[in-house]
Amino acid sequence: MTKLSLAWLAGCTLALSAPNPAFATPPDIIDIVETPFGLSETHLFVLRSSSDNLGLYDSMRTETFLVAIDLSTGEEEFWLVDRAERTLEYDVDGDPLDHVVKRDAGATVINPISILTERGGLVWSAIELTLVEPTLGETETGYTLSYPGGITFGIDKTTIAQRFARMTTFMAENVADRRRMSTMSTREVFAGRFASADDCKPGDVLESAAMRAYRVFQIVRVDCTADVDDGITAFVSVWPVVSDNGSTNDGP
């Protein structure tokens, strides 16, 4: 049987058959999530991934980049790791077949392990995690993490808002501009995502045994959700020390 792409068959079928046009297609739902991948003396390496339903049911577009973040300046260098699309295909009678994953032809991708090795980094997942229990504080201008012993890390809300804006711009400029069930292009949809500093909250503290050698900063996930229907943005942030009144044997 001939297989037809969900993007045209299912999308058009839903648009024509739905009794209420508002339910013809789902909303555009996009998640952008960073996860720690590795750490060197000078850089934090993260995998920055997006998932995009392209405004369709049973469809998911994913793009992943390795990003090296300079621990001193915050400057970024990036490489494409993967571009793929998962769709549900149908036969000529409109019956669903299987989900199929197709990767973009001709995309130049890299092996993130190779980059990490070349840069002298250590794979994050290979590091033994340690239990940390910092106290999270919030002020009018930012957040703090305080540890027993007197060391405190902090970040201001302006930095968080700038980081969110930079991630949004990065993805809008670098994702493939795929066609979608919308009058907007994929890059326009990414560029239109917005969250204020108040929509972003500190999440998990990302620490490992190796992090104890880096007393000048702490790594924290920040979760941003302006509208649950739009998806989430979660990025890895570097918090510098704002005060250190304790001994060198305490704290992270």
N, C-alpha and C positions, 0 to 999 in steps of 0.2 A: 504494500500500500504506500502511496505517496504521503510523505510527511509534510505538514505545513507549519510554519512558525506561529507560535502563540501571539506574537506581536501584531500580526495581521488577522489571522483567523479568529482567535479568541477575542481580541480587542474589538474587532468589527462586529462579531456576533453579539457580544455584550451590549455594544452601543446600539444595535438595531433592535434587540429583543427586550431590553430592560423597560418595564412599564413606566418607570420614572427616570428621566434623563440624569438626574442627580446621582443615580446608582449605576450608571453605565460603566464607569471605571472607578477604581479606588483613588484616593488622593496620592500625590507624589510623596513617598516616604523615603527619606534619605538619612542614613546613619553614617557618621564619620567618627572613627574610633582609633585611638593610638594605644599601642601596647609596647612596653619596654622590650627591646630585643637584645641589647648588649651595652657594655660600658667600657670605655678606655680611660686613660689618664686625662684626656682632653675633650672627649665627646660622649654624649648619650645617644644611643642608637634606638630608634623606635620604628615599628611598623605602623604606618598610617594607612588605614583602609576605609574605603567607602562602600556602602551597600545601597543600591538604588533600585526600587521596583519599577522604574520607567513608567509609572502610572498605569501598571497592568496587574492583573491577578496572575499568580503562579509564574512570576518572572522576577529575576534578581540579577542585577548587574553589579559586579564587584571589581574594584581596582585597588591595588596595594603598592605602596611605595616604601622603600627603606629611606629613612631620614636621619642624617647625622646632625645633631644639635651641638654646637660649640658651647661648652659649659661656661666659658668666660664671656662671650659676646652674644650668645643666642642665635648667631648666624646658622643657616641651614644649608646642607648639601643633600641632594636626593637622587635616588635611582628607582626606576620602575622594576617591580618584582613580578607582578601578574596583572592581567586583564582578562576577565572571563564573564560569560553570561550564561545563566541557568534558566532555561525555559521549558515549559510543558508543551510537547508537540502533540498534534492531533492527526487522525487519519482523514481520508476524504469525506467520511460520513460525519465528522465532527466529534468522534469519540476520542477521549484522551489516551495517549500512548504512554511514553516515559518522559521523565525529566532528562534533558540533555545539557551537558556543560560544553560550551564552545569557547575556546580562547581566541583572542584577536590574532588574525594572521599578520605576520610581518612585524609584530611588536618586538622591540629590542629590550629584553629583560636581563636581569643579573641574578647571580646567586648571592643572597645576603650574607651567607656564612663566609664566602670568599672576601667580600668587602670588609667584614668585621675582622677577619684574620689579617688582611693586609694592613688594617689600621691599628693593629695591636689591641683589639678589644676582647672582652670575655663575654660569652653568651649568657644572657640574663637568666634563662631557664635552667642553666647548669649550676647556678649559684644557690647555695643552701639558704633558704629564707629564714628569717628570725622574727620572733614575735615582738612587736613594738606597740606601746600604748601611750601615745602622746595625747596631750590635751589640746583640743582645737578651740581657738578663740576667734571672735569676730569683732572688728571695730567698724567705725563708719567708713573707713578707707580701705580696709583689707582684712586678711586672716593671719593667724599665727598658729604655730605648732610648738608646744612647750613640753620638754622632757624632764624627768627627774634629774636633778643635778644642776639645773639652771640654764641649759642651752635652749634657745628659741629660734625657730625659723619663721620667715614670714613672706607674704606676697601681697601686693596691693591690687585692688579691684581694677584699676586702670590697666595694669599689666595683663590681667586675666582677659579683659575685653579686647585688648590689642592682640593677644595670642589667639583668641577665637576668630577675630577678623582676619588674621594672617592665615589661619588654617582654611577658612572659607575661601579666601582669595586663591590660595594654593590649589585647592581642589577644583575650583571653577576654571582655573587656567590650565590644569593638567589632565583632567579626566577626558576621555574620548567624548566627543560631542555627538552622542548617539541620537537617532530619531526616537521619539516617544509619543505617547498618546496625549499630546498637549500642544498648544500653540507656541509654547516656549521651548527653546532648545535645552538640552541637558545642562550645558554650561550656564545658561541663564537661570535655570532652576537652582543650581548650586550657588550661584552668585546672589540669589535672592534670599538665602537663609540668613536669619538674624537672631541674635540673642543679646540681651543687655548683660552688664556685669551682674545684675541681681538675679539673672536666670542661671548663673553658673555657681556651683557649689563644690567645695572640696570633697573628694571621695576617698578612695583607698590610699593609704600611705604605702608607697612601694619601696620596701627596704629589703636588703639582703645582707649576708655576712660581709660581702666585699664593700658594701656601702660604709662600713665603719672606718674605712680608710679615707673617706671623703667627708670630713667634718665641716666643710664650708657650705654644703647645700643638702637639701632633702628633696626627694622626688615624690610628687603627689599627683594622683589623677584628679582632674577637674571635670565634672559632668555638667553639661549645659542642655537645658530643655526649655525652649520658649513656648512651644506648642507640641503636645504629645503626638498630634497627627502629622507633624513635620519630620519626626525622627529626633535622634539625639546626636550630640557632639560630645565626645569625651577625649580630652587630650592630656598628655603627660607634661607637668609643669615642674620647673626647678625652683625651689625656694631657698634663698640664701639665709645665712645666719643674721639675725637682727640683734641678738644679745647672747652673750656667753659668760655667765657668772658662776659656772660650776667647774668641777675638776675635770681633767682630761680623761678620767676613767669612766665617766658617766655619759649618758646621751648616746645618740646613734653614731 
